[in-house]
Amino acid sequence: MNYISKQFNIHYLPEYNLLVKAGFQKDVLAVIDKKSVAPILIEYPSEEPILEATRIMSLPFRFVRVVIPHQSFTFIPKEVFQQDNMEQYLPFLGTSDLENTFIYSLDNLNLVALYQYDMLLVNRWRRLFPDAIILPEFAVVLDRAQERISIRGNVLGLHFVTDHLVDFYLFKNGAFQFYNNFEIHHLDDISYYILTILTQFHLGNSINKVLLSGEVPNESYYARIAAYAGDIEVLDLKTKVVLADKDVSLNLTPYHVLFDSVLCE
C-alpha cells in the first residue's frame, strides 16, 4: 500500500505530524496535518524500506511519533510506585536491565507502566529521529479504549496486533484488572484465553462487553468472540482521520493505532 497525495506540500512541514508504527516485519508511516487530513500513508517491509518511504523519512519534520511494540511490561498502582527504587520491579519484567526500562504514566487509570522494547528496534528509530516521541503500543491501545469503559459490568478488550498476536485487557466495574498478549493461531485459541479470563476473574459465563480493535482476521473471529459477549463494540478512530483525496478509498482499520497515537503524550 503506497498512498502519496499531490496535496502533500513540503513547504508545510511545520504543520505536519509524521507518524510511524514500527514492527519486526513491516513498518507503516503516515503524515497528517492539524485538521487530521492525511496526504501520505505508506506500508513497507521493515528490512526493505521503499524509496518513497526513505524520502519521506529524510525530511526535517518537527513533530514525529513512533509507536513500537512493547516486549515486556508490568503495571503498578501510582500511589505505591517508587521511581527511585525501580530495581525492585525488574523481576516482574524478567530482566535485570534497568537502563533499558522505561516508564509510562497512565493518569486516568492511576497506574504506572514499566516496560521494555527490543533495543535493536528502538535504537534504529532513535537514530533516525532523535527527538521523536516514542510510545509503547499498549499506551495507545488503552487510551483508545478508556472512553468505552463502563463503571458497571465487565469489559474485555481484544486488540489484534498481527494475525497471530492479540492483546487482551480487562476492566471490572471500571477498574483495570490486567493486560497481556497471547499468540493466536486458531479460533480455539481465542476461546481458550477468554474462558481462562472468565474463570480466573470469576466473571461467570460471559463478558458484558467486548471491545475490538486492530485488524480482525475474518468474520469467524467475530462470531466466536460474540459467543462469550453480551455486546461487541468495534473501536473507531478517535482522530477522525481522512485521506487528502476524497476519491481515494482505503480501509483505515489496520492503522487506527498509528493515527490515534497523535493523542498520546
MIKE-106902 format. One record per residue (C-alpha): residue number from 1; residue in one letter; x, y, z. Coordinates in steps of 0.5 Angstrom, whole numbers, plus 2048, in hexadecimal, padded with zeros to 3 digits. Each point is the difference from the previous one (the first is absolute). Layout:
% MIKE-106902
<atom><nr>NUM</nr><rest>A</rest><x>X</x><y>Y</y><z>Z</z></atom>
...
//
This chain:
% MIKE-106902
<atom><nr>1</nr><rest>M</rest><x>800</x><y>800</y><z>800</z></atom>
<atom><nr>2</nr><rest>N</rest><x>803</x><y>807</y><z>7FE</z></atom>
<atom><nr>3</nr><rest>Y</rest><x>7FC</x><y>806</y><z>800</z></atom>
<atom><nr>4</nr><rest>I</rest><x>803</x><y>807</y><z>7FF</z></atom>
<atom><nr>5</nr><rest>S</rest><x>7FB</x><y>805</y><z>7FE</z></atom>
<atom><nr>6</nr><rest>K</rest><x>802</x><y>806</y><z>7FC</z></atom>
<atom><nr>7</nr><rest>Q</rest><x>7FE</x><y>805</y><z>805</z></atom>
<atom><nr>8</nr><rest>F</rest><x>806</x><y>7FE</y><z>804</z></atom>
<atom><nr>9</nr><rest>N</rest><x>804</x><y>806</y><z>801</z></atom>
<atom><nr>10</nr><rest>I</rest><x>807</x><y>800</y><z>802</z></atom>
<atom><nr>11</nr><rest>H</rest><x>7FF</x><y>808</y><z>802</z></atom>
<atom><nr>12</nr><rest>Y</rest><x>7FB</x><y>7FE</y><z>805</z></atom>
<atom><nr>13</nr><rest>L</rest><x>805</x><y>7FB</y><z>804</z></atom>
<atom><nr>14</nr><rest>P</rest><x>7FF</x><y>804</y><z>807</z></atom>
<atom><nr>15</nr><rest>E</rest><x>7F8</x><y>7FF</y><z>7FF</z></atom>
<atom><nr>16</nr><rest>Y</rest><x>801</x><y>7F8</y><z>7FF</z></atom>
<atom><nr>17</nr><rest>N</rest><x>801</x><y>7FA</y><z>805</z></atom>
<atom><nr>18</nr><rest>L</rest><x>804</x><y>7FA</y><z>7FE</z></atom>
<atom><nr>19</nr><rest>L</rest><x>7FD</x><y>7FA</y><z>803</z></atom>
<atom><nr>20</nr><rest>V</rest><x>804</x><y>7F9</y><z>800</z></atom>
<atom><nr>21</nr><rest>K</rest><x>7FD</x><y>7FA</y><z>802</z></atom>
<atom><nr>22</nr><rest>A</rest><x>807</x><y>7FB</y><z>800</z></atom>
<atom><nr>23</nr><rest>G</rest><x>800</x><y>7F9</y><z>800</z></atom>
<atom><nr>24</nr><rest>F</rest><x>804</x><y>7FA</y><z>7FF</z></atom>
<atom><nr>25</nr><rest>Q</rest><x>7FD</x><y>7FE</y><z>7F9</z></atom>
<atom><nr>26</nr><rest>K</rest><x>7FD</x><y>806</y><z>7FE</z></atom>
<atom><nr>27</nr><rest>D</rest><x>800</x><y>808</y><z>801</z></atom>
<atom><nr>28</nr><rest>V</rest><x>7FB</x><y>805</y><z>7FF</z></atom>
<atom><nr>29</nr><rest>L</rest><x>801</x><y>807</y><z>7FF</z></atom>
<atom><nr>30</nr><rest>A</rest><x>7FA</x><y>806</y><z>800</z></atom>
<atom><nr>31</nr><rest>V</rest><x>800</x><y>807</y><z>7FF</z></atom>
<atom><nr>32</nr><rest>I</rest><x>7FA</x><y>804</y><z>803</z></atom>
<atom><nr>33</nr><rest>D</rest><x>7FF</x><y>808</y><z>801</z></atom>
<atom><nr>34</nr><rest>K</rest><x>7FD</x><y>804</y><z>805</z></atom>
<atom><nr>35</nr><rest>K</rest><x>7F9</x><y>7FE</y><z>7FD</z></atom>
<atom><nr>36</nr><rest>S</rest><x>801</x><y>7F8</y><z>800</z></atom>
<atom><nr>37</nr><rest>V</rest><x>801</x><y>800</y><z>7F9</z></atom>
<atom><nr>38</nr><rest>A</rest><x>805</x><y>7FB</y><z>7FD</z></atom>
<atom><nr>39</nr><rest>P</rest><x>804</x><y>801</y><z>7FA</z></atom>
<atom><nr>40</nr><rest>I</rest><x>804</x><y>7FA</y><z>801</z></atom>
<atom><nr>41</nr><rest>L</rest><x>7FF</x><y>7F9</y><z>802</z></atom>
<atom><nr>42</nr><rest>I</rest><x>806</x><y>7FB</y><z>7FE</z></atom>
<atom><nr>43</nr><rest>E</rest><x>801</x><y>7F9</y><z>803</z></atom>
<atom><nr>44</nr><rest>Y</rest><x>806</x><y>7FC</y><z>7FE</z></atom>
<atom><nr>45</nr><rest>P</rest><x>805</x><y>7FA</y><z>803</z></atom>
<atom><nr>46</nr><rest>S</rest><x>804</x><y>802</y><z>806</z></atom>
<atom><nr>47</nr><rest>E</rest><x>806</x><y>7FE</y><z>7FD</z></atom>
<atom><nr>48</nr><rest>E</rest><x>7FF</x><y>803</y><z>7F9</z></atom>
<atom><nr>49</nr><rest>P</rest><x>7FD</x><y>807</y><z>800</z></atom>
<atom><nr>50</nr><rest>I</rest><x>7FE</x><y>802</y><z>7F9</z></atom>
<atom><nr>51</nr><rest>L</rest><x>803</x><y>806</y><z>7FD</z></atom>
<atom><nr>52</nr><rest>E</rest><x>7F9</x><y>804</y><z>802</z></atom>
<atom><nr>53</nr><rest>A</rest><x>801</x><y>7FF</y><z>807</z></atom>
<atom><nr>54</nr><rest>T</rest><x>807</x><y>802</y><z>801</z></atom>
<atom><nr>55</nr><rest>R</rest><x>7FF</x><y>806</y><z>7FC</z></atom>
<atom><nr>56</nr><rest>I</rest><x>7FA</x><y>802</y><z>805</z></atom>
<atom><nr>57</nr><rest>M</rest><x>804</x><y>7FE</y><z>806</z></atom>
<atom><nr>58</nr><rest>S</rest><x>806</x><y>804</y><z>7FE</z></atom>
<atom><nr>59</nr><rest>L</rest><x>7FC</x><y>807</y><z>800</z></atom>
<atom><nr>60</nr><rest>P</rest><x>801</x><y>804</y><z>806</z></atom>
<atom><nr>61</nr><rest>F</rest><x>7F9</x><y>7FF</y><z>804</z></atom>
<atom><nr>62</nr><rest>R</rest><x>7FF</x><y>804</y><z>806</z></atom>
<atom><nr>63</nr><rest>F</rest><x>7FB</x><y>7FB</y><z>803</z></atom>
<atom><nr>64</nr><rest>V</rest><x>802</x><y>7F9</y><z>800</z></atom>
<atom><nr>65</nr><rest>R</rest><x>7FD</x><y>7FA</y><z>804</z></atom>
<atom><nr>66</nr><rest>V</rest><x>802</x><y>7F9</y><z>7FF</z></atom>
<atom><nr>67</nr><rest>V</rest><x>7FB</x><y>7FA</y><z>803</z></atom>
<atom><nr>68</nr><rest>I</rest><x>805</x><y>7FA</y><z>802</z></atom>
<atom><nr>69</nr><rest>P</rest><x>7FD</x><y>7F9</y><z>802</z></atom>
<atom><nr>70</nr><rest>H</rest><x>802</x><y>7FF</y><z>808</z></atom>
<atom><nr>71</nr><rest>Q</rest><x>804</x><y>7FA</y><z>801</z></atom>
<atom><nr>72</nr><rest>S</rest><x>7FF</x><y>7FF</y><z>808</z></atom>
<atom><nr>73</nr><rest>F</rest><x>7FB</x><y>804</y><z>805</z></atom>
<atom><nr>74</nr><rest>T</rest><x>7FD</x><y>801</y><z>806</z></atom>
<atom><nr>75</nr><rest>F</rest><x>7FB</x><y>805</y><z>804</z></atom>
<atom><nr>76</nr><rest>I</rest><x>801</x><y>803</y><z>807</z></atom>
<atom><nr>77</nr><rest>P</rest><x>7FB</x><y>804</y><z>803</z></atom>
<atom><nr>78</nr><rest>K</rest><x>802</x><y>807</y><z>800</z></atom>
<atom><nr>79</nr><rest>E</rest><x>7FF</x><y>801</y><z>808</z></atom>
<atom><nr>80</nr><rest>V</rest><x>806</x><y>7FB</y><z>801</z></atom>
<atom><nr>81</nr><rest>F</rest><x>804</x><y>801</y><z>7FB</z></atom>
<atom><nr>82</nr><rest>Q</rest><x>807</x><y>801</y><z>802</z></atom>
<atom><nr>83</nr><rest>Q</rest><x>804</x><y>803</y><z>7FA</z></atom>
<atom><nr>84</nr><rest>D</rest><x>807</x><y>801</y><z>804</z></atom>
<atom><nr>85</nr><rest>N</rest><x>800</x><y>7F8</y><z>801</z></atom>
<atom><nr>86</nr><rest>M</rest><x>7FE</x><y>7FE</y><z>7FA</z></atom>
<atom><nr>87</nr><rest>E</rest><x>804</x><y>7FA</y><z>800</z></atom>
<atom><nr>88</nr><rest>Q</rest><x>7FB</x><y>7FC</y><z>805</z></atom>
<atom><nr>89</nr><rest>Y</rest><x>7FB</x><y>800</y><z>7FA</z></atom>
<atom><nr>90</nr><rest>L</rest><x>805</x><y>7FD</y><z>7FB</z></atom>
<atom><nr>91</nr><rest>P</rest><x>7FF</x><y>7F8</y><z>802</z></atom>
<atom><nr>92</nr><rest>F</rest><x>7F9</x><y>802</y><z>7FD</z></atom>
<atom><nr>93</nr><rest>L</rest><x>803</x><y>801</y><z>7F9</z></atom>
<atom><nr>94</nr><rest>G</rest><x>804</x><y>7FA</y><z>801</z></atom>
<atom><nr>95</nr><rest>T</rest><x>806</x><y>804</y><z>7FF</z></atom>
<atom><nr>96</nr><rest>S</rest><x>806</x><y>804</y><z>804</z></atom>
<atom><nr>97</nr><rest>D</rest><x>801</x><y>805</y><z>7FA</z></atom>
<atom><nr>98</nr><rest>L</rest><x>7FE</x><y>807</y><z>804</z></atom>
<atom><nr>99</nr><rest>E</rest><x>803</x><y>804</y><z>7FB</z></atom>
<atom><nr>100</nr><rest>N</rest><x>7FB</x><y>7FE</y><z>7FA</z></atom>
<atom><nr>101</nr><rest>T</rest><x>7FA</x><y>800</y><z>805</z></atom>
<atom><nr>102</nr><rest>F</rest><x>7FB</x><y>806</y><z>7FE</z></atom>
<atom><nr>103</nr><rest>I</rest><x>7FA</x><y>803</y><z>804</z></atom>
<atom><nr>104</nr><rest>Y</rest><x>7F9</x><y>802</y><z>7FD</z></atom>
<atom><nr>105</nr><rest>S</rest><x>7FB</x><y>803</y><z>805</z></atom>
<atom><nr>106</nr><rest>L</rest><x>7F9</x><y>7FE</y><z>7FF</z></atom>
<atom><nr>107</nr><rest>D</rest><x>7FD</x><y>806</y><z>803</z></atom>
<atom><nr>108</nr><rest>N</rest><x>7F9</x><y>7FE</y><z>7FF</z></atom>
<atom><nr>109</nr><rest>L</rest><x>801</x><y>7F9</y><z>803</z></atom>
<atom><nr>110</nr><rest>N</rest><x>804</x><y>803</y><z>806</z></atom>
<atom><nr>111</nr><rest>L</rest><x>806</x><y>7FB</y><z>7FD</z></atom>
<atom><nr>112</nr><rest>V</rest><x>807</x><y>800</y><z>7FE</z></atom>
<atom><nr>113</nr><rest>A</rest><x>802</x><y>7FB</y><z>7FB</z></atom>
<atom><nr>114</nr><rest>L</rest><x>807</x><y>7FE</y><z>800</z></atom>
<atom><nr>115</nr><rest>Y</rest><x>802</x><y>7FD</y><z>7F9</z></atom>
<atom><nr>116</nr><rest>Q</rest><x>806</x><y>7FE</y><z>7FB</z></atom>
<atom><nr>117</nr><rest>Y</rest><x>801</x><y>800</y><z>7F9</z></atom>
<atom><nr>118</nr><rest>D</rest><x>804</x><y>7FC</y><z>7FB</z></atom>
<atom><nr>119</nr><rest>M</rest><x>806</x><y>804</y><z>801</z></atom>
<atom><nr>120</nr><rest>L</rest><x>802</x><y>7FF</y><z>7F9</z></atom>
<atom><nr>121</nr><rest>L</rest><x>7FA</x><y>802</y><z>7FD</z></atom>
<atom><nr>122</nr><rest>V</rest><x>7FF</x><y>806</y><z>804</z></atom>
<atom><nr>123</nr><rest>N</rest><x>807</x><y>803</y><z>7FF</z></atom>
<atom><nr>124</nr><rest>R</rest><x>7FF</x><y>7FF</y><z>7F9</z></atom>
<atom><nr>125</nr><rest>W</rest><x>7FA</x><y>805</y><z>800</z></atom>
<atom><nr>126</nr><rest>R</rest><x>804</x><y>805</y><z>805</z></atom>
<atom><nr>127</nr><rest>R</rest><x>806</x><y>800</y><z>7FB</z></atom>
<atom><nr>128</nr><rest>L</rest><x>7FB</x><y>803</y><z>7FB</z></atom>
<atom><nr>129</nr><rest>F</rest><x>7FC</x><y>804</y><z>805</z></atom>
<atom><nr>130</nr><rest>P</rest><x>804</x><y>802</y><z>806</z></atom>
<atom><nr>131</nr><rest>D</rest><x>7FB</x><y>805</y><z>802</z></atom>
<atom><nr>132</nr><rest>A</rest><x>7FA</x><y>7FC</y><z>7FF</z></atom>
<atom><nr>133</nr><rest>I</rest><x>7FA</x><y>7FE</y><z>805</z></atom>
<atom><nr>134</nr><rest>I</rest><x>801</x><y>7F8</y><z>800</z></atom>
<atom><nr>135</nr><rest>L</rest><x>7FA</x><y>7FD</y><z>803</z></atom>
<atom><nr>136</nr><rest>P</rest><x>7FE</x><y>7F8</y><z>802</z></atom>
<atom><nr>137</nr><rest>E</rest><x>7FA</x><y>7FD</y><z>7FC</z></atom>
<atom><nr>138</nr><rest>F</rest><x>7FD</x><y>7FF</y><z>807</z></atom>
<atom><nr>139</nr><rest>A</rest><x>7FF</x><y>807</y><z>802</z></atom>
<atom><nr>140</nr><rest>V</rest><x>7FC</x><y>802</y><z>7F9</z></atom>
<atom><nr>141</nr><rest>V</rest><x>7FC</x><y>7FA</y><z>801</z></atom>
<atom><nr>142</nr><rest>L</rest><x>7FE</x><y>801</y><z>807</z></atom>
<atom><nr>143</nr><rest>D</rest><x>7FF</x><y>808</y><z>7FE</z></atom>
<atom><nr>144</nr><rest>R</rest><x>7FB</x><y>7FE</y><z>7FA</z></atom>
<atom><nr>145</nr><rest>A</rest><x>7FC</x><y>7FB</y><z>805</z></atom>
<atom><nr>146</nr><rest>Q</rest><x>7FF</x><y>805</y><z>806</z></atom>
<atom><nr>147</nr><rest>E</rest><x>7FA</x><y>804</y><z>7FE</z></atom>
<atom><nr>148</nr><rest>R</rest><x>7FD</x><y>7F9</y><z>7FE</z></atom>
<atom><nr>149</nr><rest>I</rest><x>801</x><y>7FD</y><z>807</z></atom>
<atom><nr>150</nr><rest>S</rest><x>7F9</x><y>7FF</y><z>805</z></atom>
<atom><nr>151</nr><rest>I</rest><x>801</x><y>802</y><z>807</z></atom>
<atom><nr>152</nr><rest>R</rest><x>7FB</x><y>7FA</y><z>801</z></atom>
<atom><nr>153</nr><rest>G</rest><x>801</x><y>7F9</y><z>7FD</z></atom>
<atom><nr>154</nr><rest>N</rest><x>806</x><y>7FD</y><z>7FD</z></atom>
<atom><nr>155</nr><rest>V</rest><x>803</x><y>802</y><z>7F9</z></atom>
<atom><nr>156</nr><rest>L</rest><x>805</x><y>7FC</y><z>7FD</z></atom>
<atom><nr>157</nr><rest>G</rest><x>805</x><y>803</y><z>7FA</z></atom>
<atom><nr>158</nr><rest>L</rest><x>803</x><y>7FC</y><z>7FB</z></atom>
<atom><nr>159</nr><rest>H</rest><x>805</x><y>804</y><z>7FB</z></atom>
<atom><nr>160</nr><rest>F</rest><x>802</x><y>7FC</y><z>7FA</z></atom>
<atom><nr>161</nr><rest>V</rest><x>808</x><y>802</y><z>800</z></atom>
<atom><nr>162</nr><rest>T</rest><x>801</x><y>7FB</y><z>7FA</z></atom>
<atom><nr>163</nr><rest>D</rest><x>7FD</x><y>7FA</y><z>7FD</z></atom>
<atom><nr>164</nr><rest>H</rest><x>803</x><y>7FC</y><z>806</z></atom>
<atom><nr>165</nr><rest>L</rest><x>800</x><y>804</y><z>805</z></atom>
<atom><nr>166</nr><rest>V</rest><x>7FB</x><y>803</y><z>805</z></atom>
<atom><nr>167</nr><rest>D</rest><x>800</x><y>805</y><z>806</z></atom>
<atom><nr>168</nr><rest>F</rest><x>7FB</x><y>7FE</y><z>805</z></atom>
<atom><nr>169</nr><rest>Y</rest><x>7FE</x><y>805</y><z>805</z></atom>
<atom><nr>170</nr><rest>L</rest><x>7FA</x><y>800</y><z>805</z></atom>
<atom><nr>171</nr><rest>F</rest><x>7FC</x><y>805</y><z>805</z></atom>
<atom><nr>172</nr><rest>K</rest><x>7FC</x><y>7FE</y><z>805</z></atom>
<atom><nr>173</nr><rest>N</rest><x>7FB</x><y>805</y><z>802</z></atom>
<atom><nr>174</nr><rest>G</rest><x>804</x><y>806</y><z>7FD</z></atom>
<atom><nr>175</nr><rest>A</rest><x>806</x><y>7FD</y><z>804</z></atom>
<atom><nr>176</nr><rest>F</rest><x>806</x><y>7FE</y><z>7FC</z></atom>
<atom><nr>177</nr><rest>Q</rest><x>802</x><y>7F9</y><z>801</z></atom>
<atom><nr>178</nr><rest>F</rest><x>805</x><y>7FD</y><z>7FB</z></atom>
<atom><nr>179</nr><rest>Y</rest><x>804</x><y>801</y><z>7F9</z></atom>
<atom><nr>180</nr><rest>N</rest><x>803</x><y>7FB</y><z>7FD</z></atom>
<atom><nr>181</nr><rest>N</rest><x>802</x><y>7FD</y><z>7F9</z></atom>
<atom><nr>182</nr><rest>F</rest><x>7FF</x><y>7F9</y><z>7FD</z></atom>
<atom><nr>183</nr><rest>E</rest><x>801</x><y>7FC</y><z>7FA</z></atom>
<atom><nr>184</nr><rest>I</rest><x>7FA</x><y>7FE</y><z>7FC</z></atom>
<atom><nr>185</nr><rest>H</rest><x>801</x><y>7FB</y><z>7FA</z></atom>
<atom><nr>186</nr><rest>H</rest><x>7F9</x><y>7FD</y><z>800</z></atom>
<atom><nr>187</nr><rest>L</rest><x>7F9</x><y>802</y><z>802</z></atom>
<atom><nr>188</nr><rest>D</rest><x>800</x><y>7FB</y><z>806</z></atom>
<atom><nr>189</nr><rest>D</rest><x>806</x><y>805</y><z>803</z></atom>
<atom><nr>190</nr><rest>I</rest><x>7FB</x><y>805</y><z>801</z></atom>
<atom><nr>191</nr><rest>S</rest><x>7FB</x><y>7FC</y><z>803</z></atom>
<atom><nr>192</nr><rest>Y</rest><x>806</x><y>7FD</y><z>805</z></atom>
<atom><nr>193</nr><rest>Y</rest><x>802</x><y>807</y><z>802</z></atom>
<atom><nr>194</nr><rest>I</rest><x>7F9</x><y>803</y><z>801</z></atom>
<atom><nr>195</nr><rest>L</rest><x>7FE</x><y>7FA</y><z>804</z></atom>
<atom><nr>196</nr><rest>T</rest><x>806</x><y>801</y><z>804</z></atom>
<atom><nr>197</nr><rest>I</rest><x>7FF</x><y>807</y><z>802</z></atom>
<atom><nr>198</nr><rest>L</rest><x>7F9</x><y>7FF</y><z>802</z></atom>
<atom><nr>199</nr><rest>T</rest><x>802</x><y>7FA</y><z>804</z></atom>
<atom><nr>200</nr><rest>Q</rest><x>806</x><y>804</y><z>804</z></atom>
<atom><nr>201</nr><rest>F</rest><x>7FC</x><y>806</y><z>801</z></atom>
<atom><nr>202</nr><rest>H</rest><x>7F9</x><y>7FD</y><z>802</z></atom>
<atom><nr>203</nr><rest>L</rest><x>7FC</x><y>803</y><z>7FA</z></atom>
<atom><nr>204</nr><rest>G</rest><x>7FB</x><y>7FB</y><z>7FF</z></atom>
<atom><nr>205</nr><rest>N</rest><x>7FF</x><y>7FD</y><z>7F9</z></atom>
<atom><nr>206</nr><rest>S</rest><x>800</x><y>806</y><z>7FC</z></atom>
<atom><nr>207</nr><rest>I</rest><x>803</x><y>807</y><z>800</z></atom>
<atom><nr>208</nr><rest>N</rest><x>7FB</x><y>806</y><z>800</z></atom>
<atom><nr>209</nr><rest>K</rest><x>804</x><y>804</y><z>7FA</z></atom>
<atom><nr>210</nr><rest>V</rest><x>806</x><y>7FE</y><z>7FC</z></atom>
<atom><nr>211</nr><rest>L</rest><x>804</x><y>806</y><z>7FC</z></atom>
<atom><nr>212</nr><rest>L</rest><x>803</x><y>7FE</y><z>7FA</z></atom>
<atom><nr>213</nr><rest>S</rest><x>806</x><y>804</y><z>7FC</z></atom>
<atom><nr>214</nr><rest>G</rest><x>805</x><y>7FE</y><z>7FB</z></atom>
<atom><nr>215</nr><rest>E</rest><x>7FF</x><y>7FC</y><z>7FA</z></atom>
<atom><nr>216</nr><rest>V</rest><x>7FC</x><y>7FA</y><z>802</z></atom>
<atom><nr>217</nr><rest>P</rest><x>802</x><y>7FB</y><z>7FB</z></atom>
<atom><nr>218</nr><rest>N</rest><x>7F9</x><y>7FE</y><z>7FE</z></atom>
<atom><nr>219</nr><rest>E</rest><x>7F8</x><y>7FF</y><z>802</z></atom>
<atom><nr>220</nr><rest>S</rest><x>801</x><y>7F9</y><z>803</z></atom>
<atom><nr>221</nr><rest>Y</rest><x>804</x><y>804</y><z>806</z></atom>
<atom><nr>222</nr><rest>Y</rest><x>7FA</x><y>805</y><z>801</z></atom>
<atom><nr>223</nr><rest>A</rest><x>7FC</x><y>7FA</y><z>800</z></atom>
<atom><nr>224</nr><rest>R</rest><x>804</x><y>7FC</y><z>805</z></atom>
<atom><nr>225</nr><rest>I</rest><x>801</x><y>806</y><z>805</z></atom>
<atom><nr>226</nr><rest>A</rest><x>7F9</x><y>802</y><z>7FF</z></atom>
<atom><nr>227</nr><rest>A</rest><x>7FE</x><y>7F9</y><z>804</z></atom>
<atom><nr>228</nr><rest>Y</rest><x>803</x><y>803</y><z>806</z></atom>
<atom><nr>229</nr><rest>A</rest><x>7FE</x><y>807</y><z>800</z></atom>
<atom><nr>230</nr><rest>G</rest><x>7F9</x><y>804</y><z>801</z></atom>
<atom><nr>231</nr><rest>D</rest><x>802</x><y>805</y><z>7FC</z></atom>
<atom><nr>232</nr><rest>I</rest><x>806</x><y>802</y><z>7FB</z></atom>
<atom><nr>233</nr><rest>E</rest><x>803</x><y>806</y><z>7FE</z></atom>
<atom><nr>234</nr><rest>V</rest><x>805</x><y>802</y><z>7FB</z></atom>
<atom><nr>235</nr><rest>L</rest><x>804</x><y>806</y><z>802</z></atom>
<atom><nr>236</nr><rest>D</rest><x>800</x><y>805</y><z>7FA</z></atom>
<atom><nr>237</nr><rest>L</rest><x>805</x><y>806</y><z>7FF</z></atom>
<atom><nr>238</nr><rest>K</rest><x>801</x><y>805</y><z>805</z></atom>
<atom><nr>239</nr><rest>T</rest><x>803</x><y>805</y><z>7FC</z></atom>
<atom><nr>240</nr><rest>K</rest><x>7FB</x><y>7FF</y><z>7FA</z></atom>
<atom><nr>241</nr><rest>V</rest><x>806</x><y>800</y><z>7FB</z></atom>
<atom><nr>242</nr><rest>V</rest><x>7FE</x><y>801</y><z>7F9</z></atom>
<atom><nr>243</nr><rest>L</rest><x>804</x><y>7FF</y><z>7FA</z></atom>
<atom><nr>244</nr><rest>A</rest><x>802</x><y>806</y><z>7FC</z></atom>
<atom><nr>245</nr><rest>D</rest><x>7FD</x><y>7FE</y><z>7F9</z></atom>
<atom><nr>246</nr><rest>K</rest><x>7F9</x><y>7FE</y><z>801</z></atom>
<atom><nr>247</nr><rest>D</rest><x>7FF</x><y>7FC</y><z>7FA</z></atom>
<atom><nr>248</nr><rest>V</rest><x>805</x><y>7FB</y><z>803</z></atom>
<atom><nr>249</nr><rest>S</rest><x>7FD</x><y>7FB</y><z>804</z></atom>
<atom><nr>250</nr><rest>L</rest><x>805</x><y>7FC</y><z>805</z></atom>
<atom><nr>251</nr><rest>N</rest><x>7FE</x><y>7FB</y><z>806</z></atom>
<atom><nr>252</nr><rest>L</rest><x>803</x><y>804</y><z>806</z></atom>
<atom><nr>253</nr><rest>T</rest><x>7FE</x><y>7FB</y><z>805</z></atom>
<atom><nr>254</nr><rest>P</rest><x>807</x><y>7FD</y><z>801</z></atom>
<atom><nr>255</nr><rest>Y</rest><x>803</x><y>807</y><z>801</z></atom>
<atom><nr>256</nr><rest>H</rest><x>7FC</x><y>802</y><z>806</z></atom>
<atom><nr>257</nr><rest>V</rest><x>805</x><y>800</y><z>805</z></atom>
<atom><nr>258</nr><rest>L</rest><x>805</x><y>803</y><z>7FB</z></atom>
<atom><nr>259</nr><rest>F</rest><x>7FB</x><y>806</y><z>7FF</z></atom>
<atom><nr>260</nr><rest>D</rest><x>7FE</x><y>801</y><z>808</z></atom>
<atom><nr>261</nr><rest>S</rest><x>807</x><y>800</y><z>802</z></atom>
<atom><nr>262</nr><rest>V</rest><x>800</x><y>807</y><z>7FF</z></atom>
<atom><nr>263</nr><rest>L</rest><x>7FB</x><y>801</y><z>806</z></atom>
<atom><nr>264</nr><rest>C</rest><x>805</x><y>7FD</y><z>805</z></atom>
<atom><nr>265</nr><rest>E</rest><x>806</x><y>803</y><z>804</z></atom>
//
